[in-house]
Amino acid sequence: MALSLKDNKEKLNQDIKFLHTLLNSIASKLKQSSTNQFVYQSIEERFLYYLKYYCYGSLKSIEEATNYLHCSRRQLQRILKKLCDEGKMIKEGKGKYKIKG
């Protein structure tokens, strides 16, 4: 369901809660796109950045991470396996990982 912007623009421009929600959404998308385009080139580098700054060292949802990183579940699973094999991460359960240390 969508609101007709033509019919509701004036009311929406006066609704502080709506404008606040809209600004938060735009700010979040801008932050995500700017950090994705940062220096980190490989998915592994972007994943480690995401893990450190957004997940505080503990991954709870593979699905959420794949959406953030714009990669497939399989790509992320390969990275997780590699990091676990290298001893950089610990698997805590199904889909849950933690940075070792």
C-alpha positions as CSV (number, residue, x, y, z in Angstrom):
1,M,0.0,0.0,0.0
2,A,1.3,3.5,-0.9
3,L,0.3,7.0,-0.1
4,S,-0.5,9.4,-2.9
5,L,2.2,12.0,-2.6
6,K,0.1,14.4,-4.5
7,D,-2.8,14.2,-2.1
8,N,-0.7,14.0,1.2
9,K,2.4,16.0,0.6
10,E,1.3,19.0,2.7
11,K,0.2,16.8,5.6
12,L,3.4,14.7,5.5
13,N,5.6,17.8,5.4
14,Q,4.0,18.9,8.7
15,D,4.3,15.5,10.4
16,I,7.5,15.6,12.6
17,K,7.5,11.8,13.3
18,F,7.3,11.0,9.6
19,L,10.0,13.5,8.7
20,H,12.2,12.1,11.5
21,T,11.7,8.5,10.3
22,L,12.4,9.6,6.7
23,L,15.7,11.3,7.7
24,N,16.8,8.4,9.8
25,S,16.2,6.0,6.8
26,I,18.1,8.2,4.4
27,A,21.0,8.8,6.8
28,S,21.3,5.0,7.4
29,K,21.3,4.3,3.6
30,L,23.9,7.0,3.1
31,K,26.1,5.7,5.9
32,Q,25.9,2.1,4.5
33,S,26.7,3.1,0.9
34,S,29.6,5.3,1.9
35,T,31.2,2.6,4.2
36,N,30.7,0.0,1.5
37,Q,32.6,2.1,-1.0
38,F,35.3,2.9,1.5
39,V,38.9,1.6,1.1
40,Y,37.8,-2.0,1.6
41,Q,37.9,-3.8,-1.8
42,S,37.3,-7.4,-1.1
43,I,34.2,-8.9,0.5
44,E,36.4,-10.3,3.3
45,E,37.7,-6.8,4.1
46,R,34.2,-5.3,4.0
47,F,32.9,-8.2,6.2
48,L,35.6,-7.6,8.8
49,Y,34.8,-3.9,8.9
50,Y,31.1,-4.7,9.2
51,L,31.8,-7.2,12.0
52,K,34.0,-4.8,13.9
53,Y,32.0,-1.6,13.6
54,Y,28.4,-2.8,13.3
55,C,28.3,-6.1,15.1
56,Y,30.9,-5.3,17.7
57,G,32.8,-8.5,17.0
58,S,29.9,-11.0,17.1
59,L,27.8,-12.0,14.1
60,K,24.3,-13.1,14.9
61,S,22.6,-13.1,11.5
62,I,24.2,-14.3,8.2
63,E,21.2,-13.0,6.3
64,E,21.6,-9.5,7.7
65,A,25.3,-9.5,6.8
66,T,24.7,-10.7,3.3
67,N,22.2,-7.8,2.8
68,Y,24.7,-5.3,4.1
69,L,27.6,-6.6,2.1
70,H,25.6,-7.2,-1.1
71,C,27.0,-10.7,-1.4
72,S,25.6,-14.2,-1.5
73,R,25.1,-16.4,1.5
74,R,27.6,-18.9,0.0
75,Q,30.3,-16.2,-0.5
76,L,29.9,-15.2,3.1
77,Q,30.0,-18.8,4.3
78,R,33.3,-19.3,2.4
79,I,34.8,-16.3,4.2
80,L,33.5,-17.5,7.6
81,K,35.1,-20.9,7.0
82,K,38.4,-19.4,5.9
83,L,38.5,-17.1,9.0
84,C,37.6,-20.0,11.3
85,D,40.3,-22.2,9.7
86,E,42.9,-19.4,10.2
87,G,41.8,-19.1,13.8
88,K,40.6,-15.5,13.5
89,M,36.9,-16.5,14.3
90,I,35.1,-19.0,16.5
91,K,31.8,-20.6,15.4
92,E,29.4,-20.3,18.4
93,G,26.4,-22.0,16.9
94,K,24.3,-22.2,13.7
95,G,24.9,-18.8,11.9
96,K,26.6,-17.3,14.9
97,Y,30.3,-16.3,14.9
98,K,32.6,-14.3,17.1
99,I,36.0,-12.7,16.5
100,K,38.6,-14.7,18.5
101,G,40.4,-12.7,21.1
